[in-house]
Amino acid sequence: MIKYTPLHDFCYAFFFSPFISQNTGVMMTQSLSNSMAKFRLAATGVVLEKNHSFQIMKKLKLVGEPFKIFKNTAFIRNMFNSSLEVAKFENAALKTVSGIRGSIKKSIKEGPEGSYRATFEDKILLSDIVFCRTWYQVEPEKFWNPIVGFGKMRLMKTTFEVKKDRNFMGE
């Protein structure tokens, strides 16, 4: 997710840990091995909140295109794969590239599978692209690798280390 964060700006990160107190400093690295040729400090931060029931939502932008237009009504295709998906999104808000707002009404039988009827504030064009902004819940992976001591303990290898060991380092 670092690629979506502006340079020198803050972002929220969620991680799974069985116990950690608030205001604890957190440092994230690629590896804890002393023999690494490359070292990178991936992130630093502070624990703000403990919440075991936190929901992480990912923003989705569904895209479709009109194939028939009658005044303020349009038939949209290529946004959904089935009429069941359309039924889940009935009355959802739509918007075109030109800024005309609308909503999904009903699935239709004519046209490709997943086509639907939508109404808009104004007449749209066949060349318009229709967007539906929605959110999808993401479950974080519940993985925990505790490090008790740094002695001769064998830690899990990163992808970089595995590639280096097997000479998969492509130029």
JOTAWO-V871148 format. One record per pair of residues at least 12 apart in sequence whose ideal C-beta (glycine too) atoms are under 10 Angstrom apart, sorted by the first residue. I is the first residue (numbers start at 1). J is the second residue. D is the distance in whole Angstrom. If there is no record, write none. Layout:
[[I & J & D] [I & J & D]]
This chain:
[[1 & 13 & 7] [1 & 14 & 10] [2 & 42 & 8] [2 & 43 & 8] [5 & 43 & 10] [10 & 45 & 9] [11 & 43 & 9] [11 & 45 & 9] [12 & 45 & 9] [12 & 48 & 8] [12 & 49 & 10] [12 & 56 & 10] [13 & 26 & 8] [13 & 28 & 8] [13 & 42 & 10] [13 & 43 & 7] [13 & 45 & 7] [14 & 49 & 10] [14 & 51 & 9] [14 & 54 & 6] [14 & 55 & 10] [14 & 56 & 6] [14 & 138 & 9] [14 & 140 & 6] [15 & 28 & 9] [15 & 45 & 10] [15 & 47 & 9] [15 & 140 & 7] [15 & 141 & 10] [15 & 143 & 10] [15 & 144 & 9] [16 & 52 & 9] [16 & 140 & 6] [16 & 141 & 7] [16 & 142 & 5] [16 & 143 & 7] [16 & 144 & 6] [17 & 47 & 9] [17 & 50 & 9] [17 & 144 & 6] [17 & 146 & 9] [18 & 142 & 10] [18 & 144 & 6] [18 & 146 & 8] [19 & 50 & 9] [20 & 47 & 6] [20 & 50 & 7] [21 & 47 & 7] [21 & 50 & 8] [22 & 46 & 8] [22 & 47 & 5] [22 & 48 & 7] [22 & 49 & 7] [22 & 50 & 6] [23 & 46 & 6] [23 & 47 & 7] [23 & 48 & 8] [24 & 45 & 10] [24 & 46 & 7] [24 & 47 & 5] [25 & 44 & 7] [25 & 45 & 8] [25 & 46 & 6] [25 & 47 & 8] [26 & 43 & 8] [26 & 44 & 7] [26 & 45 & 5] [26 & 46 & 7] [26 & 47 & 6] [27 & 41 & 7] [27 & 42 & 9] [27 & 43 & 8] [27 & 44 & 5] [27 & 45 & 8] [28 & 40 & 10] [28 & 41 & 8] [28 & 42 & 4] [28 & 43 & 4] [28 & 44 & 7] [28 & 45 & 8] [29 & 41 & 6] [29 & 42 & 6] [29 & 43 & 9] [29 & 44 & 10] [29 & 158 & 10] [30 & 42 & 6] [30 & 158 & 6] [30 & 159 & 9] [30 & 160 & 7] [30 & 161 & 9] [31 & 155 & 7] [31 & 156 & 9] [31 & 157 & 8] [31 & 158 & 5] [31 & 160 & 7] [31 & 161 & 7] [32 & 147 & 7] [32 & 150 & 7] [32 & 153 & 10] [32 & 155 & 6] [32 & 156 & 9] [32 & 158 & 10] [33 & 154 & 10] [33 & 155 & 7] [33 & 157 & 8] [33 & 158 & 8] [33 & 161 & 7] [34 & 150 & 9] [35 & 161 & 9] [36 & 158 & 9] [36 & 160 & 8] [36 & 161 & 7] [36 & 164 & 9] [37 & 160 & 9] [37 & 161 & 10] [37 & 164 & 7] [38 & 160 & 7] [38 & 161 & 10] [38 & 164 & 9] [40 & 160 & 9] [54 & 140 & 9] [55 & 135 & 10] [55 & 137 & 6] [55 & 138 & 9] [55 & 139 & 9] [56 & 136 & 10] [56 & 137 & 7] [56 & 138 & 5] [56 & 139 & 8] [56 & 140 & 6] [57 & 134 & 10] [57 & 135 & 4] [57 & 136 & 7] [57 & 137 & 6] [57 & 138 & 7] [58 & 134 & 10] [58 & 135 & 7] [58 & 136 & 5] [58 & 137 & 8] [58 & 138 & 5] [59 & 133 & 7] [59 & 134 & 8] [59 & 135 & 6] [59 & 136 & 8] [60 & 132 & 8] [60 & 133 & 7] [60 & 134 & 5] [60 & 135 & 7] [60 & 136 & 5] [61 & 131 & 6] [61 & 132 & 7] [61 & 133 & 6] [61 & 134 & 8] [62 & 78 & 10] [62 & 79 & 5] [62 & 80 & 8] [62 & 85 & 9] [62 & 89 & 8] [62 & 92 & 9] [62 & 94 & 9] [62 & 130 & 9] [62 & 131 & 7] [62 & 132 & 4] [62 & 133 & 8] [62 & 134 & 6] [63 & 78 & 7] [63 & 79 & 7] [63 & 129 & 6] [63 & 130 & 7] [63 & 131 & 6] [63 & 132 & 8] [64 & 76 & 4] [64 & 77 & 6] [64 & 78 & 5] [64 & 79 & 3] [64 & 80 & 8] [64 & 94 & 8] [64 & 104 & 10] [64 & 114 & 9] [64 & 115 & 9] [64 & 116 & 8] [64 & 118 & 9] [64 & 128 & 10] [64 & 129 & 8] [64 & 130 & 5] [64 & 131 & 8] [64 & 132 & 7] [65 & 77 & 6] [65 & 78 & 6] [65 & 79 & 8] [65 & 126 & 8] [65 & 127 & 9] [65 & 128 & 8] [65 & 129 & 6] [65 & 130 & 7] [66 & 78 & 10] [66 & 96 & 9] [66 & 118 & 8] [66 & 120 & 9] [66 & 124 & 6] [66 & 125 & 8] [66 & 126 & 6] [66 & 127 & 9] [66 & 128 & 6] [66 & 129 & 9] [66 & 130 & 7] [67 & 110 & 10] [67 & 111 & 6] [67 & 112 & 8] [67 & 115 & 7] [67 & 126 & 8] [68 & 108 & 9] [68 & 110 & 9] [68 & 111 & 8] [68 & 115 & 9] [68 & 117 & 9] [68 & 126 & 9] [69 & 120 & 9] [69 & 123 & 7] [69 & 124 & 6] [69 & 125 & 8] [69 & 126 & 6] [69 & 128 & 9] [70 & 117 & 10] [70 & 123 & 9] [71 & 119 & 9] [71 & 120 & 9] [71 & 122 & 9] [71 & 123 & 6] [72 & 100 & 9] [72 & 102 & 8] [72 & 118 & 9] [72 & 119 & 6] [72 & 120 & 5] [72 & 121 & 7] [72 & 122 & 7] [72 & 123 & 6] [72 & 124 & 8] [73 & 102 & 9] [73 & 105 & 8] [73 & 117 & 6] [73 & 118 & 7] [73 & 119 & 5] [73 & 120 & 8] [73 & 123 & 9] [73 & 124 & 10] [74 & 94 & 9] [74 & 96 & 9] [74 & 100 & 10] [74 & 102 & 8] [74 & 116 & 10] [74 & 117 & 8] [74 & 118 & 5] [74 & 119 & 8] [74 & 120 & 6] [74 & 123 & 8] [74 & 124 & 6] [74 & 125 & 10] [74 & 126 & 9] [74 & 128 & 8] [74 & 130 & 8] [75 & 108 & 6] [75 & 110 & 8] [75 & 111 & 6] [75 & 115 & 6] [75 & 116 & 7] [75 & 117 & 6] [75 & 118 & 8] [76 & 94 & 8] [76 & 102 & 9] [76 & 104 & 8] [76 & 108 & 9] [76 & 111 & 9] [76 & 114 & 9] [76 & 115 & 7] [76 & 116 & 6] [76 & 117 & 8] [76 & 118 & 5] [76 & 124 & 10] [76 & 128 & 10] [76 & 130 & 5] [76 & 132 & 9] [77 & 108 & 9] [77 & 111 & 6] [77 & 112 & 5] [77 & 113 & 9] [77 & 114 & 7] [77 & 115 & 5] [77 & 116 & 8] [77 & 130 & 10] [78 & 111 & 10] [78 & 112 & 7] [78 & 114 & 8] [78 & 115 & 8] [78 & 129 & 10] [78 & 130 & 9] [79 & 94 & 9] [79 & 104 & 9] [79 & 114 & 7] [79 & 115 & 8] [79 & 116 & 8] [79 & 118 & 10] [79 & 130 & 7] [79 & 131 & 9] [79 & 132 & 6] [80 & 104 & 9] [80 & 107 & 8] [80 & 112 & 10] [80 & 113 & 8] [80 & 114 & 4] [80 & 115 & 8] [80 & 116 & 7] [80 & 132 & 9] [81 & 112 & 9] [81 & 113 & 7] [81 & 114 & 5] [82 & 107 & 8] [82 & 113 & 6] [82 & 114 & 5] [83 & 106 & 9] [83 & 107 & 4] [83 & 108 & 8] [83 & 109 & 8] [83 & 113 & 7] [83 & 114 & 7] [83 & 115 & 9] [83 & 116 & 8] [84 & 107 & 8] [84 & 114 & 9] [85 & 107 & 9] [85 & 113 & 10] [85 & 114 & 6] [85 & 116 & 9] [86 & 104 & 7] [86 & 105 & 9] [86 & 106 & 8] [86 & 107 & 4] [86 & 108 & 9] [86 & 113 & 10] [86 & 114 & 6] [86 & 115 & 8] [86 & 116 & 5] [86 & 117 & 9] [87 & 104 & 10] [87 & 106 & 9] [87 & 107 & 6] [87 & 116 & 9] [88 & 104 & 10] [88 & 134 & 10] [89 & 103 & 10] [89 & 104 & 5] [89 & 107 & 10] [89 & 116 & 8] [89 & 132 & 7] [89 & 134 & 7] [90 & 103 & 9] [90 & 104 & 6] [90 & 105 & 7] [90 & 106 & 7] [90 & 107 & 8] [90 & 116 & 8] [91 & 103 & 6] [91 & 104 & 6] [91 & 105 & 8] [92 & 104 & 5] [92 & 118 & 9] [92 & 132 & 6] [92 & 133 & 9] [92 & 134 & 7] [93 & 131 & 9] [93 & 132 & 7] [93 & 133 & 7] [93 & 134 & 9] [94 & 116 & 10] [94 & 118 & 6] [94 & 119 & 9] [94 & 120 & 7] [94 & 124 & 10] [94 & 130 & 5] [94 & 131 & 7] [94 & 132 & 5] [94 & 133 & 9] [95 & 120 & 9] [95 & 128 & 10] [95 & 129 & 10] [95 & 130 & 7] [95 & 131 & 5] [95 & 132 & 8] [95 & 133 & 8] [96 & 120 & 7] [96 & 121 & 10] [96 & 122 & 9] [96 & 124 & 5] [96 & 125 & 8] [96 & 127 & 10] [96 & 128 & 4] [96 & 129 & 7] [96 & 130 & 6] [96 & 131 & 7] [97 & 124 & 10] [97 & 125 & 10] [97 & 127 & 9] [97 & 128 & 6] [97 & 129 & 5] [97 & 130 & 8] [97 & 131 & 8] [98 & 122 & 9] [98 & 124 & 7] [98 & 125 & 8] [98 & 127 & 9] [98 & 128 & 6] [98 & 129 & 9] [99 & 121 & 9] [99 & 122 & 10] [100 & 120 & 5] [100 & 121 & 6] [100 & 122 & 5] [100 & 123 & 8] [100 & 124 & 6] [100 & 125 & 9] [100 & 128 & 7] [100 & 130 & 9] [101 & 119 & 10] [101 & 120 & 7] [101 & 121 & 5] [101 & 122 & 9] [102 & 118 & 5] [102 & 119 & 6] [102 & 120 & 4] [102 & 121 & 7] [102 & 122 & 9] [102 & 124 & 8] [102 & 130 & 8] [102 & 132 & 10] [103 & 118 & 7] [103 & 119 & 6] [103 & 120 & 8] [103 & 121 & 10] [103 & 132 & 10] [104 & 116 & 6] [104 & 117 & 8] [104 & 118 & 5] [104 & 119 & 9] [104 & 130 & 10] [104 & 132 & 7] [105 & 117 & 5] [105 & 118 & 6] [105 & 119 & 6] [106 & 118 & 9] [118 & 130 & 7] [118 & 132 & 9]]
